[in-house]
């Protein structure tokens, strides 16, 4: 084979399981129909599998009560490979119902609640089926696991694998699953010690969580702020924690670091704490000439208290002078240090106003900040 050519993939089908109740997720609808950003949980998996030109059919296993909504999802894709199949009383029954419809030599079975599956990991499972009869993705177990029955036994971590989906199966493995009865935790379980089945375990290359509990879907919030301060004699010019040798400084109750102010207020807005004056009023003498890093340090405490992480931040500074080319990275580092994060998720840039307006005529400097924060569960 020409080394410049991609390795030919197997033709395959997918059984996509979307028929569960998902009661632990506490959503008002089937959890895979819950909208996360601009689409449902289910559609994240559909987007990945439908990218494969080798995909023959995708059997979407559903609850009859969800049929109207699932038909609407199917119609949005206008892809004839999507086939709706009714699920059964249990996950195992739903798998068997999907496999009954399948005629492909190779099939992948995937839980639609695993909305972060990536193209590369699906491709890895398909390649694994060239060597194994059944393949699963897994990640290492990092917790100490104890088996608690008649007596407590601590299990050896190095021998444990947390398996996920998709799991892939050749035809003979599919037939064994179809002939099985009862319920099982995953589709590999019935094959685990079968003498004619060779199992493959493939380490995931991407995070592959499952939406099971409300905490499994993080809450994202956006914040924005624009702050302006006039320039004045006999004041220090401080921007993003950097002191500049400049004849004018910014006027304000505090040190008037317009960058820190914009960042602080954007984070406050994202968390619903109002504006800068809400927590740090300019009528309070405690804040007269104070280093504005104090405000950001206080916001870091509020973010920790409310379990928010910074996802990313974009800051733009509007000024004619001084030039910031050699100082923007230092500002990013300063902000990151105050917020206890890495500078790689913070971007600081600058622009002039082409000598127009109060900024263009060097009467003042403004900064604007956009932030995205995520509520974590830790």
C-alpha beads as a LAMMPS data file, in Angstrom:
LAMMPS data file: protein, C-alpha beads

378 atoms
377 bonds

1 atom types
1 bond types

-500.0 500.0 xlo xhi
-500.0 500.0 ylo yhi
-500.0 500.0 zlo zhi

Masses

1 110.0

Atoms # bond

1 1 1 0.000 0.000 0.000
2 1 1 1.226 3.496 -0.771
3 1 1 2.266 4.937 2.623
4 1 1 0.671 8.236 1.647
5 1 1 -2.734 6.572 1.339
6 1 1 -5.006 6.176 4.335
7 1 1 -5.568 2.641 5.539
8 1 1 -8.851 1.383 4.126
9 1 1 -11.565 1.188 6.768
10 1 1 -14.109 -1.573 7.221
11 1 1 -17.694 -1.104 6.099
12 1 1 -19.805 -1.200 9.251
13 1 1 -23.103 -0.355 10.898
14 1 1 -23.911 1.217 14.253
15 1 1 -26.476 0.364 16.908
16 1 1 -26.958 3.655 18.746
17 1 1 -28.791 3.152 22.040
18 1 1 -31.193 5.963 22.904
19 1 1 -34.083 4.085 24.544
20 1 1 -33.210 4.445 28.223
21 1 1 -35.279 6.244 30.843
22 1 1 -32.324 8.162 32.230
23 1 1 -34.130 8.856 35.493
24 1 1 -30.883 9.638 37.333
25 1 1 -30.212 12.541 34.961
26 1 1 -33.426 14.225 36.195
27 1 1 -34.162 15.801 32.826
28 1 1 -37.811 16.463 31.880
29 1 1 -37.352 14.377 28.728
30 1 1 -35.265 11.439 27.552
31 1 1 -31.799 12.593 28.569
32 1 1 -30.350 12.086 25.075
33 1 1 -32.872 14.664 23.794
34 1 1 -31.638 17.211 26.332
35 1 1 -30.107 20.175 24.517
36 1 1 -26.496 20.952 25.341
37 1 1 -25.430 24.194 23.661
38 1 1 -27.023 24.164 20.194
39 1 1 -28.090 20.524 19.824
40 1 1 -29.271 17.477 21.710
41 1 1 -26.944 15.026 23.449
42 1 1 -27.898 12.410 20.841
43 1 1 -26.796 14.579 17.922
44 1 1 -23.198 14.753 19.118
45 1 1 -22.880 11.001 18.475
46 1 1 -24.811 11.178 15.217
47 1 1 -22.473 13.887 13.949
48 1 1 -19.455 11.653 14.491
49 1 1 -20.770 8.375 13.079
50 1 1 -22.361 9.958 10.010
51 1 1 -18.977 11.394 8.986
52 1 1 -17.820 7.874 8.044
53 1 1 -18.470 7.131 4.383
54 1 1 -18.011 3.440 5.280
55 1 1 -21.116 3.551 7.509
56 1 1 -23.822 1.364 5.966
57 1 1 -26.649 1.822 8.456
58 1 1 -27.182 3.501 11.786
59 1 1 -29.875 1.793 13.852
60 1 1 -31.160 4.378 16.286
61 1 1 -32.828 2.409 19.089
62 1 1 -35.594 4.478 20.682
63 1 1 -38.531 4.366 23.074
64 1 1 -41.913 4.392 21.291
65 1 1 -42.939 7.397 23.416
66 1 1 -40.019 9.397 21.946
67 1 1 -40.788 8.557 18.327
68 1 1 -42.074 12.002 17.330
69 1 1 -38.964 13.748 18.675
70 1 1 -36.648 11.099 17.194
71 1 1 -38.282 11.418 13.781
72 1 1 -37.669 15.163 13.993
73 1 1 -33.989 14.515 14.735
74 1 1 -33.776 12.061 11.824
75 1 1 -35.418 14.557 9.487
76 1 1 -32.872 17.232 10.393
77 1 1 -30.105 15.016 9.056
78 1 1 -31.850 13.853 5.885
79 1 1 -29.621 10.764 5.904
80 1 1 -31.169 7.520 4.708
81 1 1 -28.666 5.502 6.709
82 1 1 -30.516 6.390 9.929
83 1 1 -33.107 3.703 10.771
84 1 1 -35.395 3.911 13.807
85 1 1 -35.759 0.727 15.869
86 1 1 -37.858 0.251 18.991
87 1 1 -35.941 -0.645 22.118
88 1 1 -36.845 -3.266 24.699
89 1 1 -37.505 -3.436 28.420
90 1 1 -33.772 -3.344 29.225
91 1 1 -30.555 -2.167 27.634
92 1 1 -29.718 -5.756 26.694
93 1 1 -33.089 -6.173 24.973
94 1 1 -32.525 -2.920 23.086
95 1 1 -29.145 -4.146 21.889
96 1 1 -30.660 -7.377 20.623
97 1 1 -33.438 -5.470 18.850
98 1 1 -30.864 -3.370 17.063
99 1 1 -28.697 -6.333 16.114
100 1 1 -31.713 -8.162 14.668
101 1 1 -31.960 -5.422 12.042
102 1 1 -28.277 -5.465 11.208
103 1 1 -26.827 -7.257 8.187
104 1 1 -23.319 -5.776 8.278
105 1 1 -20.316 -7.977 8.972
106 1 1 -19.081 -5.426 11.494
107 1 1 -21.156 -3.429 13.968
108 1 1 -20.422 -0.838 16.640
109 1 1 -22.708 -0.484 19.654
110 1 1 -22.687 2.891 21.356
111 1 1 -24.539 4.570 24.227
112 1 1 -25.966 7.833 22.904
113 1 1 -25.407 9.351 26.360
114 1 1 -21.657 9.305 25.633
115 1 1 -21.842 12.604 23.806
116 1 1 -18.095 13.312 23.651
117 1 1 -17.078 10.401 21.440
118 1 1 -14.478 11.467 18.886
119 1 1 -13.916 10.392 15.275
120 1 1 -10.395 9.148 16.086
121 1 1 -11.571 6.741 18.783
122 1 1 -14.316 5.314 16.556
123 1 1 -11.695 4.832 13.851
124 1 1 -9.473 3.032 16.388
125 1 1 -12.287 0.584 17.214
126 1 1 -12.806 -0.157 13.505
127 1 1 -9.106 -0.836 13.049
128 1 1 -9.182 -3.073 16.106
129 1 1 -11.815 -5.278 14.475
130 1 1 -9.252 -6.317 11.863
131 1 1 -7.420 -8.173 14.633
132 1 1 -10.054 -8.961 17.265
133 1 1 -13.555 -10.482 17.262
134 1 1 -14.795 -7.879 19.758
135 1 1 -13.237 -4.581 20.767
136 1 1 -13.911 -2.037 23.481
137 1 1 -12.558 1.345 24.431
138 1 1 -11.391 1.766 28.016
139 1 1 -9.618 4.115 30.370
140 1 1 -7.490 3.302 33.368
141 1 1 -9.013 3.154 36.840
142 1 1 -7.396 5.760 39.090
143 1 1 -9.492 5.217 42.225
144 1 1 -8.924 2.449 44.740
145 1 1 -11.733 -0.053 44.180
146 1 1 -12.927 -2.406 46.919
147 1 1 -15.127 -5.455 46.418
148 1 1 -17.521 -5.506 49.384
149 1 1 -19.345 -8.810 49.775
150 1 1 -18.925 -11.281 52.648
151 1 1 -15.558 -9.696 53.197
152 1 1 -13.852 -6.601 51.811
153 1 1 -11.237 -7.127 49.108
154 1 1 -9.120 -4.344 47.622
155 1 1 -8.726 -4.909 43.900
156 1 1 -5.423 -4.368 42.125
157 1 1 -5.755 -1.181 40.041
158 1 1 -3.326 -2.287 37.363
159 1 1 -5.658 -5.176 36.508
160 1 1 -8.769 -2.988 36.189
161 1 1 -10.108 -1.333 33.042
162 1 1 -13.111 1.015 32.950
163 1 1 -14.750 0.141 29.633
164 1 1 -16.809 2.565 27.587
165 1 1 -18.401 2.609 24.145
166 1 1 -18.443 2.236 21.208
167 1 1 -17.708 -1.460 21.350
168 1 1 -17.154 -3.274 18.070
169 1 1 -18.182 -6.795 17.044
170 1 1 -17.582 -9.141 14.153
171 1 1 -20.476 -11.231 12.891
172 1 1 -19.768 -14.298 15.025
173 1 1 -19.656 -12.144 18.166
174 1 1 -22.946 -10.526 17.153
175 1 1 -24.571 -13.949 16.833
176 1 1 -23.533 -14.913 20.359
177 1 1 -25.046 -11.709 21.731
178 1 1 -28.257 -12.308 19.778
179 1 1 -28.597 -15.786 21.218
180 1 1 -28.051 -14.580 24.785
181 1 1 -30.828 -14.029 27.309
182 1 1 -31.152 -11.868 30.365
183 1 1 -29.403 -8.626 31.144
184 1 1 -25.738 -7.679 31.228
185 1 1 -23.778 -4.545 32.009
186 1 1 -22.198 -4.119 28.609
187 1 1 -22.107 -6.000 25.330
188 1 1 -18.708 -7.503 25.995
189 1 1 -19.820 -9.267 29.155
190 1 1 -21.476 -12.212 27.406
191 1 1 -18.257 -12.765 25.392
192 1 1 -15.687 -12.345 28.136
193 1 1 -14.617 -15.964 28.537
194 1 1 -15.920 -17.407 25.294
195 1 1 -13.303 -19.792 23.838
196 1 1 -13.912 -18.684 20.231
197 1 1 -13.819 -14.938 20.825
198 1 1 -10.654 -12.836 20.887
199 1 1 -11.180 -9.614 22.833
200 1 1 -9.343 -6.341 22.274
201 1 1 -9.030 -3.477 24.769
202 1 1 -8.103 -0.096 23.286
203 1 1 -7.072 2.847 25.448
204 1 1 -9.168 5.942 24.713
205 1 1 -7.362 8.953 23.328
206 1 1 -10.104 11.406 24.353
207 1 1 -12.276 11.977 27.376
208 1 1 -15.416 9.865 26.894
209 1 1 -17.857 10.526 29.765
210 1 1 -21.477 9.413 29.966
211 1 1 -24.371 11.726 30.820
212 1 1 -25.830 9.880 33.812
213 1 1 -26.247 12.450 36.583
214 1 1 -27.103 16.171 36.439
215 1 1 -23.487 17.009 37.301
216 1 1 -22.262 15.253 34.148
217 1 1 -23.425 18.175 32.016
218 1 1 -21.474 21.268 33.093
219 1 1 -23.068 24.695 33.272
220 1 1 -21.398 27.355 31.143
221 1 1 -21.843 31.111 31.608
222 1 1 -20.546 34.085 29.639
223 1 1 -19.437 37.431 31.026
224 1 1 -18.550 40.722 29.318
225 1 1 -17.321 44.126 30.446
226 1 1 -16.047 47.356 28.906
227 1 1 -14.227 49.766 31.206
228 1 1 -12.772 53.232 30.503
229 1 1 -10.595 55.583 32.566
230 1 1 -9.321 59.060 31.585
231 1 1 -5.614 59.835 31.534
232 1 1 -4.290 62.294 34.099
233 1 1 -1.000 63.762 35.258
234 1 1 0.690 62.610 38.454
235 1 1 -0.790 59.120 38.228
236 1 1 0.950 55.802 37.545
237 1 1 -0.055 53.979 34.385
238 1 1 -0.761 50.368 35.284
239 1 1 -2.292 47.966 32.760
240 1 1 -2.793 44.292 33.506
241 1 1 -0.496 44.567 36.522
242 1 1 2.349 46.026 34.427
243 1 1 3.786 49.436 35.372
244 1 1 4.586 51.666 32.399
245 1 1 7.031 54.564 32.275
246 1 1 4.601 57.044 30.764
247 1 1 3.953 60.737 31.592
248 1 1 0.269 60.141 32.292
249 1 1 -1.659 57.600 34.347
250 1 1 -5.268 56.519 34.594
251 1 1 -7.553 58.418 36.938
252 1 1 -9.778 56.487 39.334
253 1 1 -10.605 55.637 42.934
254 1 1 -8.257 52.635 42.906
255 1 1 -5.043 52.368 40.881
256 1 1 -7.413 52.428 37.854
257 1 1 -5.943 49.353 36.149
258 1 1 -8.533 49.279 33.408
259 1 1 -7.533 45.766 32.310
260 1 1 -8.000 44.215 35.739
261 1 1 -11.262 46.137 36.122
262 1 1 -12.708 44.805 32.870
263 1 1 -11.646 41.250 33.677
264 1 1 -13.011 41.444 37.225
265 1 1 -16.349 42.852 36.106
266 1 1 -16.712 40.297 33.277
267 1 1 -16.230 37.458 35.776
268 1 1 -18.652 39.106 38.193
269 1 1 -21.231 39.377 35.440
270 1 1 -20.823 35.737 34.466
271 1 1 -21.508 34.685 38.054
272 1 1 -24.337 37.188 38.528
273 1 1 -22.603 39.510 41.005
274 1 1 -23.472 42.779 39.272
275 1 1 -20.847 45.343 38.298
276 1 1 -17.562 46.439 39.848
277 1 1 -19.273 49.062 42.007
278 1 1 -21.524 46.432 43.550
279 1 1 -18.700 44.749 45.462
280 1 1 -16.080 47.519 45.381
281 1 1 -17.880 50.895 45.471
282 1 1 -15.803 54.006 44.800
283 1 1 -17.367 55.579 47.876
284 1 1 -15.491 53.133 50.101
285 1 1 -12.172 54.563 51.319
286 1 1 -10.767 51.049 51.734
287 1 1 -10.344 50.929 47.965
288 1 1 -8.711 54.338 47.465
289 1 1 -5.541 53.840 45.385
290 1 1 -5.700 50.094 46.057
291 1 1 -3.863 47.695 43.759
292 1 1 -6.587 46.334 41.467
293 1 1 -5.126 42.843 41.783
294 1 1 -7.090 42.786 45.046
295 1 1 -10.330 42.759 43.071
296 1 1 -9.247 39.796 40.944
297 1 1 -8.030 37.876 43.994
298 1 1 -11.421 38.368 45.622
299 1 1 -13.176 37.163 42.463
300 1 1 -10.993 34.045 42.450
301 1 1 -12.334 33.249 45.945
302 1 1 -15.910 33.703 44.723
303 1 1 -15.266 31.432 41.744
304 1 1 -13.887 28.729 44.039
305 1 1 -16.783 29.118 46.460
306 1 1 -19.309 28.736 43.621
307 1 1 -17.288 25.957 41.907
308 1 1 -16.595 27.855 38.686
309 1 1 -13.570 27.281 36.455
310 1 1 -12.364 29.701 33.809
311 1 1 -12.614 28.117 30.354
312 1 1 -11.070 31.010 28.442
313 1 1 -10.782 34.787 28.385
314 1 1 -10.305 37.317 25.607
315 1 1 -9.209 40.860 26.477
316 1 1 -8.715 43.834 24.161
317 1 1 -7.123 47.123 25.207
318 1 1 -7.994 50.313 23.319
319 1 1 -5.209 52.937 23.409
320 1 1 -2.905 55.010 21.247
321 1 1 0.097 54.891 23.579
322 1 1 2.162 53.267 24.977
323 1 1 2.840 50.309 22.686
324 1 1 1.972 46.975 24.302
325 1 1 3.674 44.532 21.941
326 1 1 6.273 43.431 24.502
327 1 1 3.931 43.446 27.499
328 1 1 0.793 41.502 26.534
329 1 1 2.201 38.108 27.470
330 1 1 3.163 39.450 30.910
331 1 1 -0.399 40.684 31.392
332 1 1 -1.695 37.221 30.497
333 1 1 0.655 35.682 33.072
334 1 1 -0.426 38.183 35.739
335 1 1 -4.125 37.490 35.205
336 1 1 -3.537 33.740 35.164
337 1 1 -1.568 33.857 38.415
338 1 1 -4.264 35.864 40.190
339 1 1 -6.969 33.456 39.027
340 1 1 -4.960 30.310 39.685
341 1 1 -5.024 29.114 36.096
342 1 1 -2.735 28.914 33.063
343 1 1 -1.945 31.783 30.728
344 1 1 -2.729 29.582 27.725
345 1 1 -6.466 30.178 28.166
346 1 1 -6.075 33.949 28.426
347 1 1 -5.592 36.160 25.387
348 1 1 -4.675 39.854 25.619
349 1 1 -4.573 42.036 22.531
350 1 1 -4.489 45.762 21.809
351 1 1 -5.644 48.166 19.132
352 1 1 -5.647 51.891 18.457
353 1 1 -8.675 54.025 17.582
354 1 1 -6.866 55.562 14.584
355 1 1 -6.496 58.890 16.412
356 1 1 -10.291 59.320 16.646
357 1 1 -12.451 59.920 19.696
358 1 1 -11.341 60.375 23.279
359 1 1 -9.087 57.324 23.087
360 1 1 -7.594 58.323 19.748
361 1 1 -6.752 61.767 21.101
362 1 1 -5.026 60.169 24.121
363 1 1 -7.588 61.360 26.638
364 1 1 -8.118 57.891 28.069
365 1 1 -7.714 54.135 27.762
366 1 1 -10.368 51.409 27.686
367 1 1 -10.326 47.626 28.043
368 1 1 -12.927 45.056 27.114
369 1 1 -13.096 41.475 28.394
370 1 1 -15.101 38.407 27.427
371 1 1 -15.021 35.334 29.654
372 1 1 -16.447 31.820 29.546
373 1 1 -16.735 30.004 32.857
374 1 1 -17.864 26.463 33.653
375 1 1 -19.450 25.185 36.834
376 1 1 -17.589 22.158 38.090
377 1 1 -18.452 19.473 40.645
378 1 1 -15.476 18.830 42.862

Bonds

1 1 1 2
2 1 2 3
3 1 3 4
4 1 4 5
5 1 5 6
6 1 6 7
7 1 7 8
8 1 8 9
9 1 9 10
10 1 10 11
11 1 11 12
12 1 12 13
13 1 13 14
14 1 14 15
15 1 15 16
16 1 16 17
17 1 17 18
18 1 18 19
19 1 19 20
20 1 20 21
21 1 21 22
22 1 22 23
23 1 23 24
24 1 24 25
25 1 25 26
26 1 26 27
27 1 27 28
28 1 28 29
29 1 29 30
30 1 30 31
31 1 31 32
32 1 32 33
33 1 33 34
34 1 34 35
35 1 35 36
36 1 36 37
37 1 37 38
38 1 38 39
39 1 39 40
40 1 40 41
41 1 41 42
42 1 42 43
43 1 43 44
44 1 44 45
45 1 45 46
46 1 46 47
47 1 47 48
48 1 48 49
49 1 49 50
50 1 50 51
51 1 51 52
52 1 52 53
53 1 53 54
54 1 54 55
55 1 55 56
56 1 56 57
57 1 57 58
58 1 58 59
59 1 59 60
60 1 60 61
61 1 61 62
62 1 62 63
63 1 63 64
64 1 64 65
65 1 65 66
66 1 66 67
67 1 67 68
68 1 68 69
69 1 69 70
70 1 70 71
71 1 71 72
72 1 72 73
73 1 73 74
74 1 74 75
75 1 75 76
76 1 76 77
77 1 77 78
78 1 78 79
79 1 79 80
80 1 80 81
81 1 81 82
82 1 82 83
83 1 83 84
84 1 84 85
85 1 85 86
86 1 86 87
87 1 87 88
88 1 88 89
89 1 89 90
90 1 90 91
91 1 91 92
92 1 92 93
93 1 93 94
94 1 94 95
95 1 95 96
96 1 96 97
97 1 97 98
98 1 98 99
99 1 99 100
100 1 100 101
101 1 101 102
102 1 102 103
103 1 103 104
104 1 104 105
105 1 105 106
106 1 106 107
107 1 107 108
108 1 108 109
109 1 109 110
110 1 110 111
111 1 111 112
112 1 112 113
113 1 113 114
114 1 114 115
115 1 115 116
116 1 116 117
117 1 117 118
118 1 118 119
119 1 119 120
120 1 120 121
121 1 121 122
122 1 122 123
123 1 123 124
124 1 124 125
125 1 125 126
126 1 126 127
127 1 127 128
128 1 128 129
129 1 129 130
130 1 130 131
131 1 131 132
132 1 132 133
133 1 133 134
134 1 134 135
135 1 135 136
136 1 136 137
137 1 137 138
138 1 138 139
139 1 139 140
140 1 140 141
141 1 141 142
142 1 142 143
143 1 143 144
144 1 144 145
145 1 145 146
146 1 146 147
147 1 147 148
148 1 148 149
149 1 149 150
150 1 150 151
151 1 151 152
152 1 152 153
153 1 153 154
154 1 154 155
155 1 155 156
156 1 156 157
157 1 157 158
158 1 158 159
159 1 159 160
160 1 160 161
161 1 161 162
162 1 162 163
163 1 163 164
164 1 164 165
165 1 165 166
166 1 166 167
167 1 167 168
168 1 168 169
169 1 169 170
170 1 170 171
171 1 171 172
172 1 172 173
173 1 173 174
174 1 174 175
175 1 175 176
176 1 176 177
177 1 177 178
178 1 178 179
179 1 179 180
180 1 180 181
181 1 181 182
182 1 182 183
183 1 183 184
184 1 184 185
185 1 185 186
186 1 186 187
187 1 187 188
188 1 188 189
189 1 189 190
190 1 190 191
191 1 191 192
192 1 192 193
193 1 193 194
194 1 194 195
195 1 195 196
196 1 196 197
197 1 197 198
198 1 198 199
199 1 199 200
200 1 200 201
201 1 201 202
202 1 202 203
203 1 203 204
204 1 204 205
205 1 205 206
206 1 206 207
207 1 207 208
208 1 208 209
209 1 209 210
210 1 210 211
211 1 211 212
212 1 212 213
213 1 213 214
214 1 214 215
215 1 215 216
216 1 216 217
217 1 217 218
218 1 218 219
219 1 219 220
220 1 220 221
221 1 221 222
222 1 222 223
223 1 223 224
224 1 224 225
225 1 225 226
226 1 226 227
227 1 227 228
228 1 228 229
229 1 229 230
230 1 230 231
231 1 231 232
232 1 232 233
233 1 233 234
234 1 234 235
235 1 235 236
236 1 236 237
237 1 237 238
238 1 238 239
239 1 239 240
240 1 240 241
241 1 241 242
242 1 242 243
243 1 243 244
244 1 244 245
245 1 245 246
246 1 246 247
247 1 247 248
248 1 248 249
249 1 249 250
250 1 250 251
251 1 251 252
252 1 252 253
253 1 253 254
254 1 254 255
255 1 255 256
256 1 256 257
257 1 257 258
258 1 258 259
259 1 259 260
260 1 260 261
261 1 261 262
262 1 262 263
263 1 263 264
264 1 264 265
265 1 265 266
266 1 266 267
267 1 267 268
268 1 268 269
269 1 269 270
270 1 270 271
271 1 271 272
272 1 272 273
273 1 273 274
274 1 274 275
275 1 275 276
276 1 276 277
277 1 277 278
278 1 278 279
279 1 279 280
280 1 280 281
281 1 281 282
282 1 282 283
283 1 283 284
284 1 284 285
285 1 285 286
286 1 286 287
287 1 287 288
288 1 288 289
289 1 289 290
290 1 290 291
291 1 291 292
292 1 292 293
293 1 293 294
294 1 294 295
295 1 295 296
296 1 296 297
297 1 297 298
298 1 298 299
299 1 299 300
300 1 300 301
301 1 301 302
302 1 302 303
303 1 303 304
304 1 304 305
305 1 305 306
306 1 306 307
307 1 307 308
308 1 308 309
309 1 309 310
310 1 310 311
311 1 311 312
312 1 312 313
313 1 313 314
314 1 314 315
315 1 315 316
316 1 316 317
317 1 317 318
318 1 318 319
319 1 319 320
320 1 320 321
321 1 321 322
322 1 322 323
323 1 323 324
324 1 324 325
325 1 325 326
326 1 326 327
327 1 327 328
328 1 328 329
329 1 329 330
330 1 330 331
331 1 331 332
332 1 332 333
333 1 333 334
334 1 334 335
335 1 335 336
336 1 336 337
337 1 337 338
338 1 338 339
339 1 339 340
340 1 340 341
341 1 341 342
342 1 342 343
343 1 343 344
344 1 344 345
345 1 345 346
346 1 346 347
347 1 347 348
348 1 348 349
349 1 349 350
350 1 350 351
351 1 351 352
352 1 352 353
353 1 353 354
354 1 354 355
355 1 355 356
356 1 356 357
357 1 357 358
358 1 358 359
359 1 359 360
360 1 360 361
361 1 361 362
362 1 362 363
363 1 363 364
364 1 364 365
365 1 365 366
366 1 366 367
367 1 367 368
368 1 368 369
369 1 369 370
370 1 370 371
371 1 371 372
372 1 372 373
373 1 373 374
374 1 374 375
375 1 375 376
376 1 376 377
377 1 377 378
